[in-house]
Amino acid sequence: MNLTILGCYAATPRTFTNPTSQVLEISDRLFLIDCGEGTQLQLRKNRIRFTAINQIFISHLHGDHFYGLIGLISTFSLLNRHNSLTIYGPVGIKEVIKLQLKLANSWPQYELKFVELKSKKSEVIFEDKRVIVKTIPLKHRVYTNGFLFVEKPKERKLNVDKVQEYEIETCYFQNIKNGRDITLEDGRVIPNAELSFDPPAPRSYAFCSDTVYTESIIPIIKDVEVLYHETTFLNSEEHLAEKTMHTTAKQAAMIAKKANVKQLVLGHYSTRYESIKAFKKEAEEIFDNVLLGDDGVVFNFK
Amino acid sequence: MNLTILGCYAATPRTFTNPTSQVLEISDRLFLIDCGEGTQLQLRKNRIRFTAINQIFISHLHGDHFYGLIGLISTFSLLNRHNSLTIYGPVGIKEVIKLQLKLANSWPQYELKFVELKSKKSEVIFEDKRVIVKTIPLKHRVYTNGFLFVEKPKERKLNVDKVQEYEIETCYFQNIKNGRDITLEDGRVIPNAELSFDPPAPRSYAFCSDTVYTESIIPIIKDVEVLYHETTFLNSEEHLAEKTMHTTAKQAAMIAKKANVKQLVLGHYSTRYESIKAFKKEAEEIFDNVLLGDDGVVFNFK
């Protein structure tokens, strides 16, 4: 699992900082999350293959999270994309994208699908044989969702030595990988735990931007491996965080701690601060494993 | 008069090239023309003061000419802009911008005005005491206008020596600047030409992008000082130019010659060509005074 931060600054694009967008690679799938202005350039700079992106998840319809979407959709079209593209985002996203395509009289030659979100409860919005994506309802100035990406449990690994020892035939291997016990010809029952090893733990990633501090997300992101949580402000600007419905670094760390996540990635920094290092320092006073997101950074989660 | 090319490449933004946008400074006014994705970054890089832009002219609603507009409008808002902003562009531009502002629940605190264009004839769309802006109806795949910017004639310059020689009182000076003859107390009539000099010739600039080769624009841009004309293709791809309703460098030069313009600026290059120098070479075979537009280039027209 790895995460490429294409942009993680709040509000306006600037010469050296980009609005929110990131690419999550999990179980050989590539998911684009949010798409601020300039995302297509950031994808090029970070050498992400455009054709590998088949799903785009948009948290909310503030400009710094989706004004790059129409340009990306159009560029896909100009590059003769063939595979279908599905956009997940708040109600309204379909209307605004379709209106722009209509005005440009430029309809994509590939299939463009929309899954519009309006539920205030967590729901499964994507599922294939390897990965499930659920919404994480957030509390912001407009309807907003975070997204939880979880690998499905993988099959158990065969204990080859034991299988040979019991002379189990290959036709039973899949049953063992599926967790079943095996009855030998002499009637002995060999428990699965003896014939197989635990599979690698499912990877998981939670994206939470933008939101005021809310513990309502904790049951949804509980024990997640990596949590990206917005930290627009430092604790010294807590009043602004509350007013604008954003989070401080301290608050993000409190969420990480209470949800018992393994690692916390910070981002969505207000551009008022000269250095982002203070965010890490503040969060580490509460929570140990803090990673400082920044544009162009790639996190490889081993 | 000077022209800053923020972007002059067709189709998709790329790492080192930008879609169409330019800033014209004429008679102390600053006009933004077209606004592809990333225009706000290009404005920053070229140190154009955001607050100096009060009018934005959008030629047509293809993405490479206007997908940066909503971001710029939002950024103006985040930067606490106060002065009003007027957008000139095809019918539909108001609906799409307002829809995006509504979905973001982010209304600018400044006055945002729209002048929607639909006429197929050239018309005056902006006029103040110094400058007039007219549309130049173009022929493209969607409704498209170029824009002609013309200074109003300035007042004549006083011939100070002559005025003193005839002992003309200062209260008559404005009449002389306005072109009136003067009757002295002894009844002699002094013709204005003897008392004043011609004012500097009005500056003029015509922006024409995107369009198929069309001589219908010649009467409108006749004798203009500077013509920016799109040259998406070279003559070797004339069939593509016709098919996609664009122009070749040769054709742009023919328009410049037939319209008797002083200087031709080229732009809107297809990204298929390795170097843009070939555009200049091809145009110069037809027309002498060719300038090669490129991102970040500033032309000072003395």
Interface residues (C-beta under 8 A of the other chain):
Chain A: A11 T12 P13 R14 T15 E37 G38 Q40 L41 R44 K45 L61 H62 G63 Y67 G68 I70 G71 S74 T75 L78 L79 P90 G92 I93 E95 V96 L99 Q100 L103 A104 N105 S106 R141 V142
Chain B: A11 T12 P13 R14 T15 E37 G38 Q40 L41 R44 K45 L61 H62 G63 Y67 G68 I70 G71 S74 T75 L78 L79 P90 G92 I93 E95 V96 L99 Q100 L103 A104 N105 S106 R141 V142
